[in-house]
Amino acid sequence: MATSINQVLAQNQSTGLVRLAIGLVMALSVTLSLFWVMQYLIATADRSLNDDVAGNLLDFVRVKRDETIRRKQLKPKKPPQPDTPPPQPPTPKMDDLNPNAEKIAISAVPVETDIEMTGGFSLGVGEGDYLPIVKVAPIYPNRALTRGVEGFCVVQYTVTNLGTTKDPFVITDQCTSSLFHRASVNAALKFKYKPRIIDGEAVEVPGVQNKFTYEITE
């Protein structure tokens, strides 16, 4: 009985070793088969690529972009040609001028004003030998000008021994409007005279009158 049990155990042990050996052999065979299949696939895949397919590949070359900014310079337009200047007038001839001709002083005023000398004035030699040198026309008052007022105004003053005037005043009954008072007095103060000479000395001349006429002209 004991002999049979040992035989059975020995037989089972030998059977297990055989199975282990067979399993190792099969595992080794499968592993080697897998390596071979992989090597075959790699080799066949390399041979499938030919030169035609490789020639169809595109090569991309990156070119560096020129970042330099070029500024366009605008040229200014040429100015238009100037018009031809008009010819200059001929130079007046000075041969016919008379150096002894009487000189006339003309002063610009906004309106025409007539000036009349009355009283205490004479062009002869004697008591009336004072002579006017500068006569200033009065400025037409703005209020009278806007209202269209015309008329005249007589101013009386004294000619000093220096040829100036002093103490001017308006003769009321000989002035058509009070609007002309100030302008007439201011003009009389600017008069200049050659003073009266008596016995080689300059003397004052009182009571000299001047009439200023105010007329509006177009």
VOPAMAR-18934 format. One line per 8 residues: number of its first residue (from 1); their letters; for each residue x, y negated, z of N, C-alpha, C, O. Coordinates in steps of 0.1 Angstrom, whole numbers, plus 5000, padded with zeros to 4 digits. Atoms other than C-alpha are relative to their C-alpha. Layout:
! residues N
NUM = a = X,Y,Z,X,Y,Z,X,Y,Z,X,Y,Z ~ ...
END
This chain:
! residues 218
1 = matsinqv = 5008,5012,5000,5000,5000,5000,5009,4988,5000,5006,4978,4992 ~ 4991,5012,4999,5028,4976,5010,5008,4999,4987,5011,4988,4983 ~ 4992,5000,5012,5047,4986,4979,4992,4994,4989,4997,4987,4980 ~ 5008,5005,5011,5018,4977,4956,4998,4985,5002,4997,4977,4992 ~ 5002,5014,4998,5014,4943,4972,5012,4992,4995,5011,4982,4989 ~ 4987,5007,5004,5051,4934,4967,5001,5000,4984,5006,4990,4978 ~ 4999,4999,5014,5048,4946,4931,4991,4989,4994,4994,4983,4984 ~ 5009,5010,5006,5018,4924,4925,5005,4986,5002,5004,4978,4992
9 = laqnqstg = 4994,5013,4998,5036,4894,4940,5011,4997,4990,5013,4986,4985 ~ 4988,5002,5010,5067,4900,4919,4995,4998,4986,5000,4990,4978 ~ 5006,5002,5014,5045,4904,4888,4995,4986,4998,4996,4981,4988 ~ 5006,5014,5001,5027,4871,4895,5011,4990,4999,5010,4980,4992 ~ 4989,5010,5001,5060,4853,4901,5007,5000,4987,5010,4990,4982 ~ 4994,5000,5013,5075,4865,4869,4990,4994,4989,4995,4988,4980 ~ 5010,5006,5009,5043,4855,4851,5000,4985,5001,4999,4978,4990 ~ 4999,5015,4999,5045,4820,4865,5013,4994,4994,5012,4984,4988
17 = lvrlaigl = 4988,5005,5006,5081,4816,4854,4999,5001,4985,5004,4992,4978 ~ 5001,5000,5015,5072,4827,4819,4991,4989,4996,4994,4982,4986 ~ 5009,5011,5004,5043,4802,4818,5008,4987,5001,5006,4978,4992 ~ 4992,5012,4998,5067,4775,4831,5009,4998,4988,5011,4987,4983 ~ 4991,5001,5011,5092,4782,4804,4993,4997,4987,4997,4989,4979 ~ 5008,5003,5013,5065,4783,4777,4996,4985,5000,4996,4979,4990 ~ 5005,5014,4999,5052,4749,4790,5011,4990,4997,5009,4981,4990 ~ 4989,5008,5003,5087,4734,4789,5003,5000,4985,5007,4989,4979
25 = vmalsvtl = 4997,4999,5014,5093,4747,4754,4989,4992,4992,4993,4985,4982 ~ 5011,5007,5007,5059,4733,4742,5002,4984,5002,5000,4977,4992 ~ 4999,5014,4997,5065,4699,4759,5012,4994,4992,5011,4983,4986 ~ 4988,5005,5007,5100,4696,4743,4996,5000,4985,5001,4990,4978 ~ 5004,5000,5014,5085,4706,4709,4991,4988,4996,4993,4981,4986 ~ 5009,5012,5003,5058,4679,4711,5008,4987,5001,5006,4978,4992 ~ 4992,5012,4999,5083,4653,4722,5008,4998,4988,5009,4987,4982 ~ 4991,5000,5012,5107,4661,4694,4991,4996,4988,4996,4989,4979
33 = slfwvmqy = 5009,5003,5011,5077,4660,4670,4996,4986,4999,4996,4980,4988 ~ 5003,5014,5000,5067,4626,4681,5011,4991,4996,5009,4981,4988 ~ 4988,5007,5004,5102,4612,4677,5002,5001,4985,5006,4991,4978 ~ 4998,4998,5014,5104,4627,4643,4990,4992,4992,4993,4985,4982 ~ 5011,5007,5007,5070,4612,4632,5003,4985,5000,5001,4978,4990 ~ 4998,5014,4999,5080,4578,4645,5012,4996,4990,5011,4986,4984 ~ 4989,5003,5009,5113,4579,4626,4996,5001,4986,5001,4993,4977 ~ 5005,4999,5013,5095,4590,4595,4992,4987,4996,4994,4982,4985
41 = liatadrs = 5008,5012,5003,5071,4561,4597,5009,4988,4998,5006,4980,4989 ~ 4991,5011,5001,5099,4536,4602,5007,5000,4987,5009,4990,4980 ~ 4992,4999,5012,5119,4549,4573,4991,4998,4988,4996,4991,4978 ~ 5009,5002,5011,5089,4550,4549,4996,4985,4999,4994,4980,4988 ~ 5005,5014,5000,5078,4515,4560,5011,4991,4994,5008,4981,4987 ~ 4989,5008,5006,5113,4500,4551,5001,5002,4985,5005,4993,4978 ~ 4999,4998,5014,5113,4517,4517,4988,4994,4992,4989,4991,4980 ~ 5011,5005,5007,5078,4503,4509,5002,4985,4996,4996,4980,4987
49 = lnddvagn = 4997,5014,5003,5092,4467,4509,5009,5000,4988,5020,5006,4989 ~ 4991,5002,5012,5107,4458,4475,5004,4986,4998,5000,4977,5005 ~ 4996,5014,5003,5123,4428,4460,4989,4991,4995,4990,4979,4998 ~ 5011,5008,5005,5091,4416,4443,4992,4993,5011,4989,4982,5011 ~ 5007,5006,4988,5073,4412,4476,5008,4990,5007,5003,4980,5012 ~ 4991,5009,4993,5103,4396,4492,5001,4987,4992,5004,4976,4998 ~ 4998,5012,5008,5105,4371,4463,4988,4991,5001,4989,4979,4997 ~ 5012,5009,4999,5070,4358,4470,4999,4992,5012,4990,4984,5014
57 = lldfvrvk = 5001,5008,4987,5078,4344,4504,5005,4985,4997,5013,4983,4989 ~ 4997,5014,5002,5079,4306,4506,5009,4995,5011,5008,4999,5023 ~ 4991,5006,4991,5107,4287,4522,4996,4986,5002,4994,4978,4992 ~ 5004,5014,4996,5097,4255,4540,5012,4993,5005,5019,4997,5015 ~ 4988,5008,4996,5124,4229,4543,4994,4986,5005,4987,4979,4998 ~ 5005,5013,4994,5116,4199,4566,5010,4989,4996,5022,4990,5000 ~ 4992,5011,5004,5129,4167,4552,4998,4988,5009,4986,4985,5013 ~ 5001,5011,4991,5136,4138,4575,4994,4988,4993,4999,4983,4983
65 = rdetirrk = 5007,5011,5006,5112,4109,4568,5008,4987,5002,5013,4985,5013 ~ 4993,5013,4999,5127,4075,4561,4991,4990,5007,4980,4986,5002 ~ 5009,5009,4992,5113,4053,4589,5004,4986,4998,4999,4977,5006 ~ 4996,5014,5002,5130,4021,4576,4989,4992,4994,4983,4996,4984 ~ 5011,5008,5005,5104,3994,4572,5006,4989,4991,5015,4982,4995 ~ 4996,5010,5010,5108,3972,4542,4990,4989,5000,4978,4991,4997 ~ 5009,5011,5000,5094,3938,4545,5000,4993,4987,5011,4989,4982 ~ 5001,5007,5013,5082,3921,4514,5001,4985,5003,4992,4980,5010
73 = qlkpkkpp = 4998,5014,4999,5094,3886,4512,4992,4992,4990,4993,4994,4978 ~ 5009,5008,5009,5068,3862,4498,5007,4987,4996,5011,4979,5005 ~ 4994,5012,5005,5083,3835,4477,4989,4989,4999,4979,4991,4994 ~ 5010,5011,5001,5066,3801,4481,4997,4996,4986,5006,4996,4977 ~ 5004,5004,5014,5047,3788,4451,5007,4986,4998,5008,4978,5006 ~ 4994,5013,5004,5063,3760,4432,4990,4989,5001,4979,4991,4996 ~ 5009,5011,5000,5047,3726,4438,4997,4995,4986,5005,4996,4977 ~ 5003,5005,5014,5029,3711,4408,5009,4989,4997,5013,4981,5005
81 = qpdtpppq = 4992,5010,5005,5048,3688,4387,4993,4986,5003,4981,4985,5000 ~ 5006,5013,4997,5042,3651,4398,4996,4993,4987,5002,4995,4976 ~ 5004,5008,5012,5023,3629,4375,5010,4989,4996,5018,4985,5004 ~ 4991,5010,5004,5042,3605,4354,4997,4987,5006,4986,4982,5004 ~ 5003,5014,4994,5045,3572,4373,4997,4990,4990,5003,4990,4979 ~ 5004,5011,5010,5030,3542,4356,5012,4991,4998,5021,4990,5006 ~ 4988,5009,5003,5055,3519,4339,4999,4988,5009,4989,4982,5012 ~ 4999,5012,4992,5067,3490,4360,4997,4988,4992,5001,4987,4981
89 = pptpkmdd = 5003,5012,5008,5054,3456,4351,5012,4992,4997,5022,4994,5005 ~ 4988,5008,5004,5078,3433,4334,5003,4990,5011,4994,4984,5017 ~ 4996,5010,4991,5098,3410,4356,4997,4986,4996,5000,4982,4985 ~ 5004,5013,5004,5084,3375,4356,5012,4991,4998,5022,4992,5005 ~ 4989,5010,5003,5106,3348,4341,4999,4989,5009,4988,4983,5012 ~ 4999,5011,4990,5118,3322,4365,5004,4987,4994,5008,4978,5001 ~ 4994,5012,5007,5129,3297,4339,4990,4988,5002,4995,4976,5002 ~ 5010,5011,5001,5096,3277,4340,4996,4994,5014,4988,4986,5015
97 = lnpnaeki = 5004,5005,4987,5094,3272,4378,5006,4987,5003,5018,4984,5000 ~ 4996,5014,4996,5096,3237,4391,5003,5000,5015,4994,5001,5023 ~ 4997,5000,4986,5115,3235,4424,4994,4988,5008,4993,4989,5020 ~ 5005,5012,4993,5100,3201,4431,4985,5000,5001,4979,4990,5005 ~ 5015,4999,4999,5064,3213,4429,4995,5000,5014,5003,5004,5023 ~ 5006,5001,4987,5041,3208,4459,4998,5014,5005,4992,5022,4998 ~ 5002,4987,4994,5040,3237,4483,4986,5000,5006,4982,4991,5012 ~ 5013,4998,4995,5006,3250,4493,5000,5012,5009,5004,5023,5006
105 = aisavpve = 5001,4989,4990,5001,3271,4525,4986,5005,4999,4976,4998,5001 ~ 5013,4993,5001,4972,3296,4522,4999,5009,5012,5008,5018,5013 ~ 5002,4991,4989,4959,3313,4553,4987,5008,4998,4977,5003,4993 ~ 5012,4991,5002,4934,3343,4552,4991,4998,5011,4994,4999,5023 ~ 5011,5001,4990,4901,3338,4570,4989,5008,4995,4987,5011,4983 ~ 5012,4992,5004,4870,3359,4571,4990,4993,4991,4983,5000,4984 ~ 5009,5007,5008,4849,3332,4556,5007,4987,4995,5017,4983,5000 ~ 4995,5012,5005,4854,3300,4537,4997,4989,5010,4985,4987,5014
113 = tdiemtgg = 5002,5011,4990,4858,3270,4561,5006,4987,4994,5018,4987,4991 ~ 4995,5013,5005,4861,3234,4549,5004,4992,5012,4996,4991,5022 ~ 4995,5008,4989,4882,3212,4572,5001,4985,4995,5007,4982,4984 ~ 5000,5014,5004,4878,3174,4571,5005,4992,5011,5001,4994,5023 ~ 4994,5008,4990,4899,3149,4589,4992,4986,5000,4990,4980,4990 ~ 5006,5013,4999,4881,3118,4602,5005,4993,5012,5009,4999,5022 ~ 4997,5009,4989,4889,3089,4625,5015,5000,5004,5021,5011,5006 ~ 4986,5002,4995,4924,3076,4634,5010,5006,4992,5021,5009,4996
121 = fslgvgeg = 4990,4994,5009,4941,3091,4604,5001,4992,4987,4992,4988,4981 ~ 4998,5008,5012,4957,3074,4575,5013,5006,4994,5022,5010,5001 ~ 4988,4995,5007,4982,3084,4549,5010,4988,4997,5021,4991,4992 ~ 4991,5012,5002,4997,3049,4548,5011,4999,5011,5011,5007,5021 ~ 4989,5003,4990,5027,3036,4568,4995,4989,5009,4991,4979,5005 ~ 5005,5010,4991,5017,3018,4600,4994,5007,5012,5000,5017,5017 ~ 5006,4994,4989,4993,3027,4628,4996,5015,4997,4997,5023,5006 ~ 5005,4986,5004,4980,3058,4610,5011,5009,4994,5008,5016,4985
129 = dylpivkv = 4989,4993,5007,5014,3073,4602,5002,5014,5006,5012,5021,5003 ~ 4999,4986,4996,5008,3106,4621,4995,5009,4989,4985,5006,4983 ~ 5004,4992,5012,5006,3134,4596,4998,5015,5005,5006,5020,5013 ~ 5002,4985,4996,4992,3170,4600,5010,5008,4993,5013,5007,4981 ~ 4990,4990,5005,5018,3197,4595,4994,5014,4999,4995,5021,4989 ~ 5006,4986,5000,4999,3229,4604,4985,4998,5004,4981,4992,5014 ~ 5014,5000,4998,4961,3232,4601,4995,5015,5000,4997,5022,4990 ~ 5004,4986,4999,4946,3265,4613,4985,5001,4999,4978,4994,5006
137 = apiypnra = 5014,4998,5002,4912,3276,4601,4994,5008,5011,5000,5018,5015 ~ 5006,4992,4989,4888,3288,4628,4995,5014,4996,4992,5016,4984 ~ 5006,4987,5003,4877,3324,4630,4985,4999,5002,4980,4995,5012 ~ 5015,5000,5000,4840,3328,4622,4995,5008,5012,4998,5020,5013 ~ 5005,4992,4989,4822,3338,4654,4992,5012,4996,4984,5011,4986 ~ 5007,4988,5004,4809,3374,4652,4985,4998,5002,4977,5003,4994 ~ 5014,5002,4998,4775,3364,4667,4994,4992,4990,4983,4995,4985 ~ 5005,5009,5011,4770,3336,4642,5000,5008,4987,4991,5006,4979
145 = ltrgvegf = 4999,4993,5013,4782,3359,4614,4989,5010,4999,4983,5012,4988 ~ 5010,4990,5000,4758,3387,4623,4986,4994,4999,4977,5000,4993 ~ 5013,5006,5001,4729,3363,4626,4998,4992,4988,4987,4987,4985 ~ 5001,5008,5012,4737,3345,4594,4999,4985,5003,4994,4978,4995 ~ 5001,5014,4996,4741,3311,4612,5012,4993,4993,5023,4997,4994 ~ 4991,5009,5006,4759,3284,4592,4999,4986,5005,4989,4982,5012 ~ 5000,5014,4995,4768,3248,4600,5013,4994,5001,5023,4998,4994 ~ 4987,5007,4999,4796,3225,4611,5001,4996,5015,4992,4996,5023
153 = cvvqytvt = 4997,5004,4987,4812,3213,4643,5012,4990,5000,5022,4993,4994 ~ 4989,5010,4999,4833,3182,4651,5006,5000,5014,5000,5001,5024 ~ 4992,4999,4988,4861,3184,4677,5008,4987,5001,5014,4983,4991 ~ 4991,5011,4998,4879,3154,4692,5011,5004,5010,5008,5011,5019 ~ 4988,4997,4992,4914,3156,4707,5010,4989,4999,5008,4979,4992 ~ 4989,5010,5000,4946,3137,4714,5012,5007,4994,5016,5018,4997 ~ 4987,4996,5006,4978,3141,4693,5011,4995,5009,5012,4983,5010 ~ 4990,5004,4991,5007,3141,4717,5012,4995,4993,5013,4995,4980
161 = nlgttkdp = 4988,5005,5006,5041,3125,4712,5009,5012,4995,5019,5009,4988 ~ 4993,4988,5005,5054,3161,4705,4994,5006,4988,4999,5015,4982 ~ 5006,4995,5012,5030,3166,4677,4990,5011,5002,4984,5016,4993 ~ 5010,4991,4997,5007,3190,4695,4987,4993,5004,4986,4981,5004 ~ 5013,5005,4996,4971,3186,4705,4996,5003,5014,5001,5014,5019 ~ 5004,4997,4987,4955,3184,4739,4986,4994,5003,4981,4986,4996 ~ 5013,5004,4995,4922,3179,4757,4989,5000,4988,4982,4990,4986 ~ 5010,5000,5010,4900,3190,4728,4986,5003,5006,4985,5010,5016
169 = fvitdqct = 5014,4998,4996,4862,3189,4732,4991,4998,4988,4994,4991,4978 ~ 5009,5000,5011,4832,3193,4710,4990,4988,5002,4985,4986,5013 ~ 5010,5011,5000,4810,3163,4702,4986,5007,4997,4983,5011,4986 ~ 5012,4992,5000,4777,3179,4710,4990,4996,4989,4985,5005,4982 ~ 5010,5004,5009,4755,3158,4688,5005,5001,4985,4997,4998,4976 ~ 4994,4998,5014,4778,3165,4658,5004,5015,4998,5013,5018,4991 ~ 4998,4986,5001,4777,3203,4662,4987,5007,4998,4978,5006,5007 ~ 5013,4994,5003,4749,3224,4647,4996,5011,5008,4984,5015,5010
177 = sslfhras = 5003,4988,4992,4752,3254,4670,5011,5001,5010,5023,4999,5008 ~ 4990,4998,4989,4768,3262,4703,5009,5012,4997,5019,5014,5004 ~ 4992,4988,5004,4781,3294,4687,5013,4996,4994,5023,5004,4994 ~ 4988,5005,5006,4808,3273,4670,5009,4993,5009,5020,4989,5005 ~ 4992,5008,4991,4821,3256,4701,5014,5006,5003,5024,4999,5000 ~ 4987,4994,4996,4848,3280,4713,5010,5001,4988,5021,4998,4989 ~ 4991,4998,5012,4861,3288,4678,5006,4987,4995,5018,4987,4991 ~ 4995,5013,5005,4864,3251,4669,5011,4995,5009,5021,4990,5005
185 = vnaalkfk = 4990,5005,4991,4883,3242,4701,5013,5008,4999,5024,5002,5000 ~ 4988,4992,5001,4907,3272,4698,5008,4997,4987,5020,4997,4988 ~ 4993,5004,5013,4915,3262,4662,5007,4987,5002,5018,4985,4997 ~ 4994,5013,4998,4921,3226,4672,5013,5000,5008,5022,4992,5006 ~ 4988,4999,4991,4946,3236,4699,5012,5005,4992,5024,5003,4997 ~ 4988,4995,5008,4968,3252,4672,5005,4991,4989,5014,4994,4982 ~ 4996,5010,5010,4971,3221,4650,5014,4995,5004,5018,4994,5016 ~ 4987,5007,4998,5006,3206,4646,5000,4987,4991,4996,4987,4980
193 = ykpriidg = 4999,5013,5006,5013,3170,4637,5014,4994,5000,5022,4998,5009 ~ 4989,5009,4999,5041,3147,4629,4995,4988,5008,4986,4981,5004 ~ 5005,5010,4991,5037,3122,4658,5001,4986,4994,5009,4983,4986 ~ 4999,5014,5004,5031,3085,4654,5012,4994,5006,5015,4996,5018 ~ 4988,5007,4996,5062,3064,4656,4998,4985,5001,4994,4979,4991 ~ 5001,5015,4998,5061,3028,4670,5012,4996,5007,5016,5000,5018 ~ 4988,5005,4994,5092,3009,4676,5011,5011,5002,5018,5010,5012 ~ 4991,4989,4999,5112,3041,4671,4997,5010,5010,5005,5019,5013
201 = eavevpgv = 5003,4990,4989,5094,3060,4698,4986,5006,4996,4977,5000,4990 ~ 5013,4992,5003,5067,3087,4694,4990,4997,5011,4993,4997,5023 ~ 5011,5003,4991,5034,3078,4710,4988,5009,4998,4987,5015,4987 ~ 5012,4992,5001,5002,3096,4717,4989,4993,4992,4989,4981,4992 ~ 5011,5006,5008,4972,3091,4694,4987,5007,5005,4984,5018,5002 ~ 5013,4995,4995,4938,3096,4712,4989,4998,4990,4990,4991,4980 ~ 5012,5002,5008,4904,3100,4696,5001,5005,4986,4993,5001,4977 ~ 5000,4994,5013,4914,3121,4666,4989,5010,4999,4987,5018,5008
209 = qnkftyei = 5011,4991,5002,4885,3140,4652,5003,5009,4988,5009,5005,4978 ~ 4999,4990,5012,4883,3171,4629,4987,5007,4999,4981,5012,5009 ~ 5013,4994,5002,4852,3185,4614,5002,5014,4993,5009,5015,4983 ~ 4999,4986,5005,4850,3223,4609,4986,5004,4994,4976,5003,5000 ~ 5012,4996,5007,4825,3236,4584,5000,5015,4998,5009,5021,4994 ~ 5002,4985,5000,4812,3272,4587,4990,5004,4989,4978,5000,4990 ~ 5009,4995,5011,4798,3288,4555,5003,5014,4997,5015,5018,4997 ~ 4999,4986,5003,4792,3324,4548,5000,5002,4985,4990,4998,4978
217 = te = 4999,4997,5015,4803,3335,4513,5000,5015,4998,5005,5022,5006 ~ 5001,4985,5004,4796,3368,4496,5014,5005,4995,5015,5016,4992
END
